[in-house]
């Protein structure tokens, strides 16, 4: 068994990049566990594994005592003195044991340990690969759909799309291509692959889509300052550039609206309002309430409340259907917004 074992360890180290020391430690633990289970239940046992020859033996530590009550953990002083006259009560006697019928059990334990460590290593490699994609968009295809999740195949791994992470109105058909935002990658537990949580409703999904379509955002010339979204219906996005020669909104819209059109198509018609960010909050709130026209704004800095005046004919536009426009504007700016008509 020793030659085959060492050869297997060499192959795994070369092909999988797992250090020999990690493999040896896994084998030692497996051998020790198998020995205790089948031959000796004492806790005071260690395995002596020769990393050069592959040979191993078990060392049992026993307390030297006058009278033995449990020979698994105790050794008689009378017998100890025959071995070495220097022994005294309370000393530790180490006894070597290698059961003649342990060979098959040991070989099986070592094999299982190597296979388990190999599986764990493969999961660790997958985790390290996919943790780099956390916060990014990945393309895959829908593998299957059940009552709880949409399962998305992303290369060697499967991501799950929960109900809250889906877009209302979207239809998920198995084998269809799909883009998802990787919201979280959990480290794998024993017996499982990395747990990848995907989303299509996350506001950052919008950010990443714009990064893909707008070179100025990808290059850092235009910055997305904030996003507020009601997935499947409407999104507001605030953009800004420190370069006065760059039209941040125009860059996101693209020639003839082509850039934003691609994103809207990916979102199956979700409406997107692109507004310029401004460091002056009254101007930013005015922009955020577009397409409504604002007459006047009163700012309460302490409580972060803005009272916005609009003309009567702009009221419904400022509030939006079921309050959506003002709600999204409030999320975008981080301020509470009260809408009133000029008459009020």
N, C-alpha and C positions, 0 to 999 in steps of 0.2 A: 504493500500500500504506500510506503514512504516515497518511492521513486515516482509513482503516478501522481501522488499528491503534490510533490514539489514541482513536477512538470506542469500540472494544472495551475498552480500558483504563478509560475513564470508566464504562462499564456495569458492569464487574466490580467496580470500587471501590464503586459505588453499591449494587449488589444483593448483593454478597458480603462487603463490608466489608474488602476487601484493599487496603492502601495502594498508591498508584501507584508509590511508590519501590520497593517489593518487586517489583512487576510489571516495572518498567523494568530492574531488576537481573537478573531472570530472562531477559528478552529479550536484554540485552547478553551474558550468558553464552552463550546459545544462538547468537547471531549470531557470536560469537567462535569458538565450537566449530565451527560450520559452515564458517567461513572457513578455519580452520587445517586442517580435514579435506579441503576441496576445492581450496584455492588456495595455502596457505602453511603449511608445517609448523613455521615458526619460533616459538619460545616468546616472542620479544620483540615481541609484537603486542598492541595494545589497540584497543578500539572506542570511537569518539567518537559518542555517541548524543544527538541534540538532542531534549530532552523536550518542546519546544514545537511543533516542526514534524514530528517523527518521522523526519527525515533522519538518516542515519548514514554514517560512513566509518571505514576502518581505518588505524591509524597503526603503521608498522613502525619499530622502533628498530634502527639499525645502528651498529656501531663503525666509526669512521673509521680506515682502515689504509693503509699504503703500497702493499701488493699484496693484491688480493682473491683469496681462495681459495673463499669461499662467499658468493655475492651475496645470499643470503637474510638474512644477519646482518652482512655487511660492506659498506662503501662506500669507494670509492677516494678518497684525499686529493686527487688531481688534479681529480676531478669536484666534490668538496666545495668546493674553493677557487674554482671558477667561480661557485658559488652565494653563498659568503661567504668573503672572504679571511681571516677570523679563525679558520677551522677549523684544528685541529691533530690529529696522530695521537693517538688515545685518546678524542677527543670523540665525542659521540653525535649521529648524524644521523637525523632523523625524516622518514620518507617516507610520503606519503598514498597510499592505494590503495583503489580501489573498482572491482572487476572488473565489466565491462559485463554479464556473464552471471550475476551473483550475485543479481539481483533475485528470481528464482523461488526459489532456494535460501534466500535470506534470509527471504522471506515465509513459506515453509514452516517454517523454524526458529523464527521468531517465533510463529507459530500454535501449534506444538507446545509451546513454552515456556509460553505463556499457558494452554493446556489442562492441562499438567502442574501448573502452579502452582495452578490452580483446583481440580484433584483433591486436591492436597496440602492446600489450605486447607479443603476440605470434610472431609477426614479429621481435620484439626486441630480443627475445630469439633465433630465427633463425639467426639473424644477429650476435649475440654474439658467436653462435656456429660456423658459417661459417667464421667469420673474423679470427678465429684461424687457418683456413686452407689456408689463403692467403699466397701465396708463396710455397704451397705444392701441391703434386699430389693426386688426388682423383679418385677413380674408380666409374663408373656408366654405364649407357647404353644410346644409342641414342634414344631419344623419337620421334623426327620428324625432317624433313629437309625442309626448304623453300628457296626462292631465296636469302635471306640475311644471315640466320643463320642456324647452326646446333644446335639443342636444346638437351642438355644432362641432363638426370635425375640423380640427386645426392641425394638420400634419399628423404627428404621432400622438396627439393628445385630444381630449374631448372637453369642450367648454359647455357650461350650462347657462341657459338664458331663462331666468326666473320670470314669473308673471309680472312682477313690478319693474323688471328691466326691459320689458317689451313695449313696443309702441302700439297704442290702441288703434285698431283698424288694420294693422298689418297681418297678412296671411303667411304662415310659415309652412312651406311645402317641402317634404323630404327630397333630398338630392338637389335642391335649389342652391345656387351660390348666395353667400351672405357676407356682409361686413359687420364685425362686432367690435365694441370697445372692451378691452380687457380691464375690468374694474379691480379685480383682486386675484392673486395667485397664492393659494395656501400651501405651506410646506407639506409634503406627503407624510401620512401616518403609515404605520406598518400595514402592509398588504394592500395599499392603495396608491394610485398615481397622483401627481399634483392636482389639486382641486382648483380649476380655473372658472372664475365667475365672470360672465360676459354681460354686456349691456348694450342696448340701442336707444335707451331713453335718457341716459346720463348726459348732462350738459356738456361734459368734456368730449363726448362723441362729436358734437358740433365743432368744437375747437380743432380736433384732429382732422376732421373733414376739410375744414378751411385751410389747415396747414398743407394738406395734400394738394389742394387746388390753387392756392394763392402763393406763388413763390416769395412774394414780399413778406408774408407771415413766416414762412419756413426760414427765410434768411434773417429774420429779426428786424426788418425795416418797418414793418407794420406789426403792432402788438394788439392782441385781443385782451382788452382790459377786464371785461366781465361778460357773462352769458346768463340769461334767464330763459327757462324753457318749460313749456307745457307740451310734452312729447306727443307728436302726431297731429298737433294743431298749430302751434305758433311758437316762434323763438325770437328773442331780441338779443342782439350781439353788439357790444360797444367796442370800437376799434380806434387806434391812435397811432400816429407816427411822429417821431421827434424831428423828422426831416420835413421842413415846410414845403418842399417841392413835391412831396408825395401826397396824393389824395387817398387817404386810408380807406374810405368808403368805396371809392371808385375802383381801387385795387381789388377789393373783395367782390365787387359786382362783376368786374371783368368786362372785356370788350363785348358790347351788345348783350351784356348780362350773362355771358356764357359760363363764367366760373360759378356764380351762385346757382345757376340753372342746374348744373350737374349735381350740386348738393341737394337741391330741392327734389330732384328726381330720385336720388338715393333715399331720401326721406319720404318718398311717395306723396309729394305735394305739400308737405308741411311749410307753412308760411314763415319767411325769415325777414325780420326787420334789421337792417344794418345801420347803426347810428354812430356818429362821431362822439368819442369820449371827450370830456372837458374837465380840467382841474377845478374850474369854478362850478360849484354844485348846481347853481340856478340854471346855468347854461346846459349842464349835463342832463338835468331833469327835463328841461325843455326839449332837448334832443330825444330823450328816452320816451317821451309821450307822443312822438311822431306816429302817425301822420297828423295828429291833432295840432292846431295852432294855439299857442299859449299867449294870453294877454299880459299877465303879470304873475310874479311868484314872490311869496313872503317866506323867508327862511327862519326856522327856529333851530339854531345851531346846537343848543344844549340838549334838546330832545330829538334832534334829527327828524324834524317834521317840516314838510314843505306844503304850504297852502297855495294851490295853483288856481288862478283865475282864467276862465275861458269864456268866450261868447256863447250865447245860447245855442247857436247852430253847431258849435264845436263840442258841446257837452257829451253827447252820446259817443262821438268819435274818441274823445279823450278817455272816457271810462271804458269803452269797448264792450263787446258782447259778453254779458254776464260778468262785467268788471275785469275782463282779461287784460285789456291794454294797460290800465293803471296798475294792475297787480304785477304784470311783468316788468313795468317800468320801475316799480318799487323794489323788486328783487334785483333788477339790473343796477340800480343806484345805491341800494342799501338804505334808502330813506323811506319813511312813511309819507305818502302823498295824499292830501285831501283836495278833491276837485270841487270847485264852486264856480257858479256863473258870475259874471261881472255884476249883475243885478243883485245877487245874494251878498 
